[in-house]
Amino acid sequence: MTAFSSSFKGSDQADGLRRLFAAPRQQIVPVAANRQVDCAGVLLERLSLAFSNLGAHVFVIDAADSSPQPHELVDIDLPSCIERLGSGVHYLAARGLPRRHVNTRGSSEAWLQAVAECVPQADVVIVHAEARDLCRLLGRREVAPVLMSELSSESLTEAYAAMKLLSQRSGLMAFDLLVGMASRPRRAERVADRLASCADNFLSAVLRSWAPVDRDLPITAPVSTELERVAANQLTGLEGHSALSLPAAGAGRGLALALD
């Protein structure tokens, strides 16, 4: 069973994203796993829907320690182990696979490239993995990892630890954030403010954008403006892509607020 619901439906905007690019290229979107977040599947599902709404075909490589175990044939017939969820999303359960496919220098970049090529029609490849594995997978790619958190201090600390590891090992200094919550948008904003403040003060890193994600909303619920902005920010990393005309991100990231 995958971490995604089987009712996931792709966007009706077929091939819309492809028309926006001068040269086809897959965009890698790294999502740092957080062991203190128990709604990771929901966050990945909503992020995939946001990309789909922008017209992208999405491939999710779910390689976190909490992700489903890979199919027993994954090392023999990888393409057959990739599930199709609706018309615009593919999914691979890949728990532990990045560490099984490292070269002598400890890199898993070649494995990621080989897996991504199994779904050539994918515009966006979401890679959900532990921060230490993302460092092996990404190498020196110019990307902005997506962090996950909930409303607890423990999950916020874990998100900051992932940010610190990625900034120190991979030199990545720009991040986005998804905050899982249940009808507590103000509390979610405080989490984002605190993480942004710590990123700036201690790492000289930047939290570009963030989105609260209500874990209780059905998959059919409309994508929020904030989540669509996170997805659009990720797509600006593609060569030849024009930035989408979305509202400017809100201010208020500079205060270090204690979480109670």
Secondary structure, DSSP 8 states (H G I E B T S, - for coil): --SS-TT----SSTTTTGGG-SS---EEEEEE--TT-S-HHHHHHHHHHHHHHTT--EEEEE-STTS----TTTTT-GGGG-EEETTTEEEEE-TTHHHHT--TTS--HHHHHHHHTTSTT-SEEEEEE-HHHHHHHHTT-----EEEE-SSHHHHHHHHHHHHHHHHHH---EEEEEEEESS-HHHHHHHHHHHHHHIIIII--EEEEEEEEETTS-TTS---HHHHHHHHHHHTTSTT--------------------
